[in-house]
């Protein structure tokens, strides 16, 4: 069994290896660590997501509105999660925010 610190470090390195920036990789590491802390399968879901990411082009959502629906593919849970964190102050003004079609939503929830 790996410690939470080892999981976070491994996830950061893997995220960087698949093309995410160091800053985004840090956020991914923290979020997967949180999932594992609460007994959810963060590493397993992230591994499968990275395999699917090689085949499919998931849509990035950088500006979050009250209603968010992708045009073609599902939303990338990582870019969506990081955008959510970055925009948290402006999102406080919305009573309800709706998302449709997020791939691997458990990854998004960790943010």
Buried (B, 14 or more C-beta within 10 A) or exposed (E): EEEEEEBBBBBBEBBBEBEBEEEBBBBBBBBBBBBBEEEBEBBEBBEBBBEEBEEEEBBEBEEBEEEBEBEEEBBBBBBBBBBBEEEEEEBEEEEEEEBEBBBBBBBBBBB
